[in-house]
Amino acid sequence: MQIEPSFSLATQAAGFRHFAHHECPDDPLYVAICLAVAETPELLDLMRHAPGRQRRPNLLLAALHERILAGAPHGLAAYYPSVCGQRLPDAELPALLLDFARQQHELLVSYLQTRSTQTNETGRCAVLWPALQQIARLSGRSDLALLDFGSSAGLNLGVDGYHYDYGHFQLGAPATPGRPQIRCDWLGDAPPLAADPGWRITQRLGLDLSPIDVHDGAAVRWLAACLWPHDRERALRLKLAVAQARVAGHRVQQADDCIAAIEPWLDTLPAGVQPVLFNSWVLAYFPGEELARYQAEVSRLVRERGLAWLSAESPSLRPAGLELPPTAEGASAHSLWSLVWQDRTEALAWSHPHGRWLQWLG
């Protein structure tokens, strides 16, 4: 049995201050809310209701945001750009925040107990697209089977249906009205990338403990609540990606043991298809023994079943034996993209966790 860490108000306060200064510094509202929470024991105590591995500031931020998006009437909404609020954080915000949390206490507690932060960020597809091209080149196979591990709503399964603008070149599907368009700053020289990628996804599946149904309006609202309130570009991209996913119907499977479901998926694939397992900002939520189990099982499937393992995670969660590559000058490195395939373990790219920039290494 996994033993959850003991609850500490001081630890929670430190976590919210760290989140304000290092995780969401570009969102002034979230900076102000995190700092207000850090100074308010009653708000910090809400986190007691969250399971240990979900006990993170962004879960409370999402729960508050969901209530705002749902139209809960309160003066706090005036601070949220996501509902057309234009009020900047000020000295009155902490008191309004506390009052709102008291009014919404029952639902906030329910969300903290049962929800998880599932952004399923489509911006990461700006790195996934060239990574899949690299895998196709290395394997010599143009037909790929993509398994998105921890897929949430499965929006990243639509990677081949989005348009990508890297500034000085573009890739992916044509830019048309209604199609998600992802902008990403490509740092440094671009590798030889053709408009025709030379690969296609012939099989795709998402695995998740609690998948999001794109046809469920309340569930989709939770996805929107997990976004930063000021980032309207991400919000529009999510809306378009959900609409596209409803039409595409990519399969997302609920599994109580997602690790055990990987090999049965491999068994369903036709010969000649290159299987690709993709995880992005999932491993940080694993308890220690589950992380070790995942790494061991995936490594076995790489050796025995020809699986290509593509991982986009915190640098501390990189595959064993992989040295940290240098980063681009002036760029803060967040996500390290790595590939384990056959006897290779290599770093493919650094990127912003939401795909705003990438530095290609592969």
Order of alpha helices (4+ residues) and beta strands (2+ residues): alpha-alpha-alpha-alpha-alpha-alpha-alpha-beta-beta-beta-beta-beta-beta-alpha-alpha-beta-alpha-beta-alpha-beta-beta-beta-beta
